[in-house]
Amino acid sequence: MKAHIAKYSTVMESWFPLGGRGDTQTLFNAPTIIAITKAHGKSSAQIIIRWHLQAGNIAIPGSSNEKHIIEDASVWDFSLTDDEMSRLATINKDRRNANY
Ligand SMILES: NC(=O)c1ccc[n+]([C@@H]2O[C@H](COP(=O)([O-])OP(=O)(O)OC[C@H]3O[C@@H](n4cnc5c(N)ncnc54)[C@H](OP(=O)(O)O)[C@@H]3O)[C@@H](O)[C@H]2O)c1
């Protein structure tokens, strides 16, 4: 899909980029993500947001918590390695959250 829409200068948006309200803890506590948080001294939310951005997706994380909003915007001072990007991609479950 990303390759197809790129032909039209269109970029995909990641809906529910942190897993969605009430459903963040599965991702936040995934062993692969926890391991990468320790390598960078960043939170799970920051690792996930950075993955979206490096994967070339638009990510608009939702938060009503000022501390979280500042944290979620602080993802420009580190990079994930190619190996970390690949490891994070293995979390993919090919799950559809909605049909349109
Ligand atoms: N157009 C549509 O129909 C549609 C449908 C789905 C989603 N979206 C868009 O997708 C975006 C996000 O959706 P979403 O808010 O449902 O899902 P989300 O971004 O995947 O998850 C939001 C949840 O993550 C928590 N969170 C955010 N930053 C955190 C942090 N640093 N540490 C711990 N928890 C953190 C938030 O809690 P706190 O509030 O406590 O921080 C909230 O419970 C929005 O822009 C939304 O508009 C649009």
The ligand as a MOL file (V3000), in Angstrom:
LIG
                    3D

  0  0  0     0  0            999 V3000
M  V30 BEGIN CTAB
M  V30 COUNTS 48 52 0 0 0
M  V30 BEGIN ATOM
M  V30 1 N -10.2950 9.9970 12.1030 0
M  V30 2 C -10.5740 8.9460 12.8570 0
M  V30 3 O -11.6630 8.4110 12.8320 0
M  V30 4 C -9.5270 8.4070 13.7620 0
M  V30 5 C -9.6470 7.1350 14.2410 0
M  V30 6 C -8.6610 6.6650 15.0840 0
M  V30 7 C -7.6210 7.4640 15.4290 0
M  V30 8 N -7.5360 8.7020 14.9140 0 CHG=1
M  V30 9 C -6.4390 9.5670 15.2920 0
M  V30 10 O -5.3380 8.8530 15.7980 0
M  V30 11 C -4.6910 9.6280 16.7970 0
M  V30 12 C -4.4780 8.9130 18.0760 0
M  V30 13 O -5.5870 8.1380 18.4730 0
M  V30 14 P -5.7650 7.6430 19.9400 0
M  V30 15 O -5.5140 8.7550 20.8780 0
M  V30 16 O -7.0610 6.9590 20.0150 0 CHG=-1
M  V30 17 O -4.6750 6.4720 20.0830 0
M  V30 18 P -3.1040 6.4100 20.4370 0
M  V30 19 O -2.3920 7.6640 20.0910 0
M  V30 20 O -2.6160 5.1250 19.8530 0
M  V30 21 O -3.1010 6.2140 22.0330 0
M  V30 22 C -3.4440 7.2360 22.9060 0
M  V30 23 C -3.2190 6.6910 24.3110 0
M  V30 24 O -1.8320 6.6810 24.5780 0
M  V30 25 C -1.5880 7.2870 25.8310 0
M  V30 26 N -0.2850 7.9380 25.7580 0
M  V30 27 C 0.1220 8.8910 24.8700 0
M  V30 28 N 1.3960 9.2330 25.0940 0
M  V30 29 C 1.8120 8.5000 26.1590 0
M  V30 30 C 3.0390 8.4140 26.8710 0
M  V30 31 N 4.1010 9.1570 26.5280 0
M  V30 32 N 3.1160 7.5500 27.9190 0
M  V30 33 C 2.0550 6.7910 28.2670 0
M  V30 34 N 0.8560 6.8170 27.6230 0
M  V30 35 C 0.7400 7.6710 26.5800 0
M  V30 36 C -2.7030 8.2610 26.0300 0
M  V30 37 O -2.9470 8.4380 27.3970 0
M  V30 38 P -2.8050 9.9180 28.0880 0
M  V30 39 O -3.9400 10.7460 27.5540 0
M  V30 40 O -2.8990 9.6080 29.5500 0
M  V30 41 O -1.4640 10.4560 27.6810 0
M  V30 42 C -3.8870 7.5340 25.3620 0
M  V30 43 O -4.5150 6.6490 26.2710 0
M  V30 44 C -5.5250 10.8200 17.0210 0
M  V30 45 O -4.8980 11.8760 16.3610 0
M  V30 46 C -6.8440 10.4430 16.4100 0
M  V30 47 O -7.4890 11.5890 15.9430 0
M  V30 48 C -8.4850 9.1850 14.0950 0
M  V30 END ATOM
M  V30 BEGIN BOND
M  V30 1 1 1 2
M  V30 2 2 2 3
M  V30 3 1 2 4
M  V30 4 1 4 5
M  V30 5 2 4 48
M  V30 6 2 5 6
M  V30 7 1 6 7
M  V30 8 2 7 8
M  V30 9 1 8 9
M  V30 10 1 8 48
M  V30 11 1 9 10
M  V30 12 1 9 46
M  V30 13 1 10 11
M  V30 14 1 11 12
M  V30 15 1 11 44
M  V30 16 1 12 13
M  V30 17 1 13 14
M  V30 18 2 14 15
M  V30 19 1 14 16
M  V30 20 1 14 17
M  V30 21 1 17 18
M  V30 22 2 18 19
M  V30 23 1 18 20
M  V30 24 1 18 21
M  V30 25 1 21 22
M  V30 26 1 22 23
M  V30 27 1 23 24
M  V30 28 1 23 42
M  V30 29 1 24 25
M  V30 30 1 25 26
M  V30 31 1 25 36
M  V30 32 1 26 27
M  V30 33 1 26 35
M  V30 34 2 27 28
M  V30 35 1 28 29
M  V30 36 1 29 30
M  V30 37 2 29 35
M  V30 38 1 30 31
M  V30 39 2 30 32
M  V30 40 1 32 33
M  V30 41 2 33 34
M  V30 42 1 34 35
M  V30 43 1 36 37
M  V30 44 1 36 42
M  V30 45 1 37 38
M  V30 46 2 38 39
M  V30 47 1 38 40
M  V30 48 1 38 41
M  V30 49 1 42 43
M  V30 50 1 44 45
M  V30 51 1 44 46
M  V30 52 1 46 47
M  V30 END BOND
M  V30 END CTAB
M  END
